[in-house]
């Protein structure tokens, strides 16, 4: 994909800040919120949902086309470019006709290639900036596929929005951040700007500052934070919105780090430390290869003695002893468990190959 950046389109230095209410509820609320966030001097674009995909009927589903005029009025009052979510060709047509500056595709749309293709087809011949939220489920290829569909339709200015992934697990976040998926996307497409959506990840205004700082520490290009003049009275997602004044405070306290340093001492020291990391990684890979060779022998021995591959008691013993050992060495317990699961899974795969290998008799 050949990409131009959203930051270039907005003509701003990173980090980009996009803010506004979850939903445009009334003209008064939309314009008042826009004026207050513009007054912070921190915001580069105004966002608001016009069509809201809701989980169940009866919830506020957005103002519809009339809300686009409220956004346009807010732009006239503040000078801020405006952006909203589109989910089908009719949304695209209405947004383009109204003069929306940037479009975004939501998580519920990204998950459906048919819907993304409909949006892409409706944008052929119109090179407007488009941002794509990750799908609700943790599927990197689906996220990339949505971006590729838009690229093939002729869209050249794009960004990805990391808003976290739905999960049945109950935890502190509304959506699991799964930072590794966003990192993998950035690794595969270094020129693609990724904007973090702390509001949807956290689902709780008290966690927005934490998620925002984490995103910037991972060199994300910007933030999309929901802001409302009276968050507690918001018609949708009240708990994850902040007032414009709180928004300004959050952004003012963020630490913006550099992607690199020209300091020679820094570069030399970092180079030495990375050499140590490379050496240790080599050793780890050699040990891992040796471990899998032993797994092959174990698989063969189990096959000869007609014993099952999975030994639950042995697995429980490994988890118990290794987690305790790693904890004593200062390693995070969650990291240790995840690593052991990966190693255990690969060991089972190796043994399955041995167990099911057909010997050809000559």
ABEGO torsion letter per residue (X at the ends): XBBBBAAAAAGBBOBBBBBEBABBABAAAAAAAAAAAAAAGABABBBBBABBBBABBGBBAEAEAAAAAAAAAAAAAAGBBBBBBBABAAAAAAAAAAGBABBBBBAAAAABAAAAAAAAAAABGBBBBBBBBBBABBBAAAAAAAAAAAAAAGBABBBBBBAEBBBABBBABABBAGAAAAAAAAAABAABBBBBBAAAAAGBAAAAAAAAAAAAAAGBAEBBBBBBABAAABABGAAABBBAAAAAAAAAABBBBBABBABAAAAAAAAAAAAAAAAAAAAAAAAAAAAAAAAAAAAAAAAAAGBBABBAAAAAAAAAAAAAAAAAAGBBAAAAAAAAAAAAAAAAAAAAAAAABBBBBX
